[in-house]
Amino acid sequence: MVMSGENAGHEPVGGPGNQPGGGPGNEPGSGSARGFGHGSGHGSGHARQRPSAPLGLRERKKQLTYQAVSDAAIAMFLERGFDKVSVAEVAAAADISKPTLFRYFPAKEDLVLHRFADHEDEAARVVAGRPSGDSPLDALRRHFLDGLDRRDPVTGLCDVPEVLAFLRLLYGTPSLVARMYAYQGRSEAALARALGGGVSERLAAGQIVAVLRILALDNWRRIDAGESADRVYAGAVQAAEDAFVQLRTGLEPRPRG
């Protein structure tokens, strides 16, 4: 059963910045493929973000380089397919050397998954920054429902064409799907630390991350099959409510009324 109150710790967790190659954390997400995980627009993947200190010139340049290289790569992948574009071609398009590209992105897959980097510790930040008196599940439930309302791409409930194209690229490329599990593993570890760090908390974090992943994937599959986000919304909300009830009560069947 997932912990839901006093047992869960309030200790702060590390801020955004877990992206590949050691780059800075990204800004809140938009509803476009170019801005998936960046910019503004169709809602961010963050709630109650802590204010961040202004970046120095060097860090701003580094962040812009991350963004420019990732954007160039994704544009090429969307046009030709992930497996048909080489890293050397991406480096040439971004006007950097191949060794420099690998200093920013250790693997080719990270050129795409860079857009998820700021979401790695999102659940942990929601838990750590929750209002006094709220349980971790209260905060996470409210955050996910708010994301559905804003059509946040991270919830899967976004029918902006660029986002759909990006998600088709992601879910249609086995190596990207496999690499994404590493991101989810880090998300789970960060959430477990925010909950307290013990075995029970690690079990809870694993359940929560799995639930959020399945909910988002189911939403995306319906939209990819041709339904609009508005049409899917009510069912997505009900599925999320049911999922959080199951997290609270465990896996035993509920008694029939």
N, C-alpha and C positions, 0 to 999 in steps of 0.2 A: 504494500500500500504506500502511496506517495505521502511524504510528510507535508503537513499543511499549516503549521503554526509555529509555536514557540520553539520547537525542536530545530527549526532551520535557522542557520546563522545569518547575521546581518553584515558580516565582514565584507569590506569592499573587495572587488576583483579588479584585475587589470583592465585598463581602458582599451579602446580600439587600437589595432596595430598589429594583429596577428597575420598579416598578409604575407604571401610568399616573398622571399627575398628580403624580408626585414623592412618593408616600406611602411609609410605612415598609414594610419587608419583613414578610411574613406568617409565621404560625407553621406548624408541620408539619401535614400534611393528615389529615383524618379520612375515614371511609367513608360520609359522607352528602353530599347535594348542598349542604346549607347549609354544611357544613364542608369542602367540596372545596378542599383547600389550606390548611385552617385547623384549629386545635383538636387533638384527640387522638382515638384510636379505631383505625380500620382502617389504621394505619400512615401514616407521613409520607412525603413525597417526598424527604426529606433523609437523608443518612448522615453521621455524625460531624460534626454541625453545630458550628461554632465558638460558644462561649458569647458572648452578646451583652450589651452594657452595658444596665443598666436604663433604660427610657425615662422621660423627664421627663413631667410632667403634660400639657403641651401636645401632646407626641407621642402619648401614650396616648389623649388625646381625639381627635386626628386619626385614629389607627388605628381607634378605635371608630366614628368617623363613616364611614370607608371601608367598614367591615364592615356597618354598619347600612344604608347606602344600597345597597350591592351586594345584601344579603339581600332588601331590600324589592323591588328591581328584579327579581331572579331569580324571586321568588315570583310576581310579576305576569306575567313572561314565560312561566313554566311554566303558568300558569293560562289565559292568553289568547293566547300566541304573541308572539314577539319583535317582529314588524312591526306588531302591533295595539296596542302600548302606547307611548305617547309619552314623551319625556323629561320633559315638563311633568307628566305623571301620576306619574312616578317621584319627581320633586322634591316634589310635593305629598304623596305617601305618606310620604316621608322627612322631611317638615316642614322643608325647606330651599328656597331660591330656585333657579330654573333656572341663573342665572349661578354660584351657589355650587356646584351639582352639576358644572358643567363645569370648575370649578377643580380638582375632585377627579378627574373622569373626562373627559378631553378628547373622547371619542367615546362614543356610546351603546353600542357594542360592548364598550367597556372595562368597563362595568358587569358583564358576564358574565365576560370574560377576566381581570378582577381576580383571580379565583381561581387563575389560572395564574402570576400575577406572581412568586410566591416560587420558582417552578420555572425561571424564565428562566436563571439562572446555576447551576442545580443540578449539571449535568454538570461545569461548570468548578470548582465547589467540591469535588466528589468527586475530581477530578484533583489539585487543589491540596492537598487534605488527605489524600492517600493515604499509606499507610505507606511508609517507606523500603524500597526494593527492589522495590516493586510497580510495574509498568508502568501507564500510563494505561488501557490496555484491560483489564488485570487488575482495576483498581479499578472501572471502569464496568460490566464484566460482573458482578462480585460485587454491586454496588449494584442493578443491574436484577434479578438473580435474587432478591435479598433483597426487593425490591419485589413481585415475583410471589408470593413466599411469604407476604408480609403482606397480599396483595390490595390493594396500593396503587392507588387509582383512576388515577394517572398512567400505570401500566403497561397500563391497559385491562382488567385482570383483577379486576373488582369487580362483583358482581351485587347490591349493595345497591340497592333500588328507587329511592331518591332520587338516587343517582349515575347510574343508567341514565337517569332522566328528565332530569338535567342534560346528560348527553352527547348524548341525542337532540336536545335543544334546540340544543346547540352544532353538532353535525354536520348537523342538519337546517336550519340557517339559513345561506345562502350568505355573507351579509355577515360572520357570525361566523367562518366558516371562512377567509375571505379575511383578516380581521384577525389571525387566529391565526398566519398566516405571518410577520407582523411580529415576533411574540413568538419564533417559532422562529429567525428571523434574528438576533435579539439573543442567543439562547441559543448559536447557532453562533459568533457573534463572541466571546462570553465564553469559550467553550471553546477557540477558536483562540488567544486570548491566554494561557490557562492552559497550552496545549501549547508555546508559544514564540513565536507570532505571525507566523511566516514563511509563505511560499506553501504549503509542504508541510503545515504545521500547519493552515492554513485549509482545504486540501483534505481533510485527515483529519477536521477538525471537521464539515465538511459531510456526509461519509459517516456519521459517528457519529450526528449528529442525525437524519439521514434514517432510519437503521436503527432508532433508538429510536422514532421516530414511526410507522413502518410496523408494528413489532412491537405497539405499543399499539393501533393502529387495527385490526389483524387480531384481536387478543384481544377488543376491544370488539364487533366485528362478529359474532363467534361467540356472545358472550353476548347481544347484542341479538336474535339469531336464535332464542334460547330455551335455549341451553346454560347450565349452571351454571358458576360460576367453578371449582369443584372438578373438574368434568369437563374443562374447558379447560386446567387447570393443567399437566398432563404435556406436552401438545402445545406449550404456550406456553414451557415450559422448553426443550424440544428446539429449537424455532424460535430461541430466544435463543442457545442454544449454537451452532447452525449459523451464525447471523448473525455472532457474534463470531469464529468460525473464518474466515468470509469476509472480515471486516474485517482479520484478521491476514495472510491469504494473498493478498488482492487478488481480481480478477475472473477470473483465468484458471481454466478448468475444472480440477478436481482429477482426477488420473489414476485411472482405474477399476482396482480391484484384481482 
